[in-house]
Amino acid sequence: MKMKWVYILAGIALLVQMLFMPDAASNLSEVSKPFLNISITEKVVNESGVVNAVSGIIFRNRLYDTIFEVIVFTIAILGCNFLLANENPSCTIYQFKDRASITLTRLGATIAALVGIELAIRGHLSPGGGFAAGVAGGTAIGLIAITSSYQWMQEIYQRYHAAIWEKISVLVFIVLSVITLSGFELPHGELGTLFSGGILPILNIIVAVKVALGSWAAVLIFIRYRGLL
């Protein structure tokens, strides 16, 4: 009961602060006001060398945060495997069986894969980037999974050592990020071209590979232990 009144008083205090306390922006000095005319987007584009300012922010201005986002995703995949490791594999795997659904699903997987490649390669030039590309790639893998045998997908996953490549991509991303944060950058090139932005396009592709392969691992885990996605 006491905590309820604490919450009520905190809400009232917040309301008073919003209504009556002066806005910090309105109290800017005359010296600092000219800086409001500077376009943050233009500044990010000029400093990062990429047209897509979002990619510039993710892989340059807040690269430190992005490193841990990649690590958190890796831990999430490991957590799925750890939490389900003691369960019995599912005896029934639910998949599409009719020819029309299989054809449409595989067509969607092809489109998703092509979109993922496009977003990974040109994510620094247009809306997109490594995470979006990885999600598109994971979507393609998920669509294939619900129309193909689990044994076939598992065989391909192991044949091409996808788990090893996923771990390598994480390590390479961390190493390149640390080098970038240390102040070493590749030449930015000509703004707006494919080979621009220095290290940013490379980081885009590495993140796309990592997210797609991690999604593949998660899909296989849930099919094995849950029978469906």
C-alpha positions as CSV (number, residue, x, y, z in Angstrom):
1,M,0.0,0.0,0.0
2,K,2.9,2.3,0.8
3,M,4.5,1.7,-2.5
4,K,1.3,2.7,-4.3
5,W,1.5,6.2,-2.8
6,V,5.1,6.4,-3.8
7,Y,4.2,5.6,-7.4
8,I,1.4,8.2,-7.3
9,L,3.6,10.9,-5.9
10,A,6.3,10.1,-8.4
11,G,3.7,10.5,-11.2
12,I,2.6,13.8,-9.8
13,A,6.1,15.1,-9.6
14,L,6.8,14.0,-13.2
15,L,3.6,15.8,-14.3
16,V,4.6,19.0,-12.5
17,Q,8.1,18.8,-14.0
18,M,6.7,18.6,-17.5
19,L,4.2,21.4,-17.0
20,F,6.1,24.0,-15.0
21,M,9.8,23.4,-15.3
22,P,11.4,25.4,-18.1
23,D,12.5,23.6,-21.2
24,A,16.2,23.2,-21.4
25,A,16.2,24.0,-25.2
26,S,14.5,27.4,-24.5
27,N,17.3,28.4,-22.2
28,L,20.1,28.0,-24.6
29,S,22.6,30.8,-24.6
30,E,23.1,33.0,-27.7
31,V,26.5,31.3,-28.2
32,S,25.0,27.8,-28.5
33,K,22.0,28.7,-30.6
34,P,23.8,28.7,-34.0
35,F,24.7,25.1,-33.5
36,L,21.0,24.2,-33.8
37,N,21.2,25.0,-37.5
38,I,23.7,22.2,-38.1
39,S,22.2,19.1,-39.7
40,I,23.1,16.1,-37.6
41,T,22.3,13.8,-40.6
42,E,24.8,15.7,-42.8
43,K,27.4,15.6,-40.1
44,V,27.1,11.8,-39.7
45,V,27.2,11.3,-43.5
46,N,30.3,13.5,-43.9
47,E,32.1,11.8,-41.0
48,S,31.2,8.2,-41.9
49,G,31.5,8.5,-45.7
50,V,28.2,6.6,-46.3
51,V,24.9,7.9,-47.7
52,N,22.8,5.9,-45.3
53,A,23.2,7.9,-42.0
54,V,21.7,5.0,-40.0
55,S,24.5,2.7,-41.0
56,G,26.9,5.5,-40.1
57,I,25.5,5.7,-36.7
58,I,25.3,2.0,-36.0
59,F,28.7,1.1,-37.3
60,R,30.6,4.3,-36.4
61,N,29.0,6.7,-33.9
62,R,27.7,3.9,-31.7
63,L,29.9,1.0,-32.7
64,Y,30.6,0.3,-29.1
65,D,26.9,-0.5,-28.5
66,T,26.7,-2.5,-31.8
67,I,29.5,-4.8,-30.6
68,F,27.5,-5.9,-27.6
69,E,24.3,-6.2,-29.7
70,V,26.1,-8.8,-31.8
71,I,27.4,-10.5,-28.6
72,V,23.9,-10.6,-27.1
73,F,22.5,-12.2,-30.3
74,T,25.3,-14.8,-30.0
75,I,24.4,-15.5,-26.4
76,A,20.7,-15.9,-27.3
77,I,21.6,-18.6,-29.8
78,L,23.8,-20.4,-27.3
79,G,21.0,-20.0,-24.7
80,C,18.5,-21.7,-27.0
81,N,20.8,-24.7,-27.4
82,F,21.5,-24.8,-23.7
83,L,17.9,-24.6,-22.5
84,L,16.7,-27.3,-24.9
85,A,19.6,-29.6,-24.7
86,N,18.1,-31.8,-22.0
87,E,14.8,-32.2,-23.8
88,N,13.9,-35.2,-26.0
89,P,13.8,-34.5,-29.7
90,S,10.3,-34.0,-31.1
91,C,8.9,-37.1,-32.9
92,T,6.7,-35.1,-35.2
93,I,8.0,-32.3,-37.4
94,Y,5.2,-30.2,-38.9
95,Q,5.9,-29.0,-42.5
96,F,4.0,-28.0,-45.6
97,K,3.1,-31.0,-47.7
98,D,1.0,-29.7,-50.6
99,R,2.8,-28.8,-53.8
100,A,1.3,-25.3,-54.1
101,S,2.4,-24.2,-50.6
102,I,5.9,-25.7,-51.1
103,T,6.3,-23.8,-54.4
104,L,5.2,-20.5,-53.0
105,T,7.3,-20.9,-49.9
106,R,10.4,-21.6,-51.8
107,L,9.7,-18.7,-54.1
108,G,9.4,-16.5,-51.0
109,A,12.7,-17.9,-49.7
110,T,14.5,-17.1,-53.0
111,I,13.2,-13.5,-52.9
112,A,14.1,-13.1,-49.2
113,A,17.6,-14.5,-49.9
114,L,18.1,-12.1,-52.8
115,V,16.9,-9.1,-50.7
116,G,19.3,-10.2,-47.9
117,I,22.2,-10.1,-50.3
118,E,21.2,-6.7,-51.7
119,L,20.8,-5.3,-48.2
120,A,24.2,-6.6,-47.1
121,I,26.1,-5.3,-50.1
122,R,24.3,-2.0,-50.5
123,G,23.1,-1.3,-47.0
124,H,25.4,1.7,-46.7
125,L,23.8,3.3,-49.7
126,S,20.1,2.7,-49.1
127,P,17.8,1.7,-46.3
128,G,19.0,-1.7,-45.0
129,G,22.2,-2.9,-43.4
130,G,23.7,-5.9,-41.8
131,F,21.0,-6.7,-39.3
132,A,18.2,-6.3,-41.8
133,A,20.1,-8.4,-44.3
134,G,20.6,-11.1,-41.7
135,V,16.9,-11.2,-40.8
136,A,16.1,-11.5,-44.5
137,G,18.6,-14.4,-44.8
138,G,17.2,-16.0,-41.7
139,T,13.7,-15.7,-43.1
140,A,14.8,-17.5,-46.3
141,I,16.3,-20.3,-44.2
142,G,13.1,-20.6,-42.1
143,L,10.9,-20.8,-45.2
144,I,13.2,-23.6,-46.6
145,A,13.0,-25.4,-43.2
146,I,9.2,-25.7,-43.3
147,T,9.3,-27.4,-46.7
148,S,12.5,-29.6,-46.5
149,S,13.6,-32.5,-44.3
150,Y,15.4,-31.7,-41.1
151,Q,18.1,-34.2,-41.8
152,W,18.9,-32.5,-45.2
153,M,19.2,-29.1,-43.6
154,Q,21.3,-30.4,-40.7
155,E,23.6,-32.2,-43.2
156,I,24.2,-29.0,-45.1
157,Y,24.7,-27.0,-41.9
158,Q,27.4,-29.4,-40.8
159,R,29.0,-30.0,-44.3
160,Y,29.7,-26.3,-44.7
161,H,30.7,-25.8,-41.0
162,A,28.1,-23.0,-40.5
163,A,28.6,-23.1,-36.7
164,I,32.3,-22.4,-37.1
165,W,31.8,-19.6,-39.6
166,E,29.3,-18.0,-37.3
167,K,31.8,-17.9,-34.5
168,I,34.5,-16.7,-36.9
169,S,32.3,-13.8,-38.1
170,V,31.7,-12.7,-34.5
171,L,35.4,-12.7,-33.7
172,V,36.3,-10.8,-37.0
173,F,33.6,-8.2,-36.3
174,I,34.9,-7.6,-32.8
175,V,38.5,-7.3,-34.0
176,L,37.6,-4.9,-36.8
177,S,35.4,-2.9,-34.4
178,V,38.2,-2.5,-31.9
179,I,40.6,-1.4,-34.6
180,T,38.0,1.1,-35.8
181,L,37.4,2.4,-32.3
182,S,41.1,2.8,-31.8
183,G,41.1,5.5,-34.6
184,F,42.2,3.5,-37.6
185,E,39.9,3.8,-40.6
186,L,40.1,2.8,-44.2
187,P,39.8,5.5,-46.9
188,H,36.1,6.6,-47.3
189,G,36.2,6.6,-51.1
190,E,33.7,8.6,-53.2
191,L,30.5,9.3,-51.3
192,G,27.5,7.4,-52.8
193,T,29.5,4.7,-54.6
194,L,29.5,1.0,-53.8
195,F,33.1,1.2,-52.5
196,S,32.6,4.0,-50.0
197,G,32.4,4.3,-46.3
198,G,35.7,2.6,-45.5
199,I,35.2,-0.3,-43.1
200,L,31.4,0.1,-42.8
201,P,30.3,-2.0,-45.8
202,I,32.6,-4.8,-44.5
203,L,31.0,-4.7,-41.1
204,N,27.6,-4.7,-42.7
205,I,28.4,-8.0,-44.6
206,I,29.9,-9.6,-41.5
207,V,26.9,-8.8,-39.4
208,A,24.6,-10.1,-42.1
209,V,26.5,-13.4,-42.2
210,K,26.5,-13.7,-38.5
211,V,22.7,-13.1,-38.0
212,A,21.8,-15.4,-40.9
213,L,23.9,-18.3,-39.6
214,G,22.7,-17.7,-36.1
215,S,19.1,-17.8,-37.3
216,W,19.9,-21.0,-39.1
217,A,21.1,-22.6,-35.9
218,A,18.1,-21.4,-34.0
219,V,15.7,-22.8,-36.7
220,L,17.4,-26.2,-36.5
221,I,17.2,-26.2,-32.7
222,F,13.5,-25.5,-32.5
223,I,12.7,-27.9,-35.3
224,R,14.6,-30.7,-33.5
225,Y,13.1,-30.1,-30.1
226,R,9.8,-28.5,-30.8
227,G,8.8,-30.0,-34.2
228,L,8.0,-26.6,-35.7
229,L,9.2,-23.0,-35.8
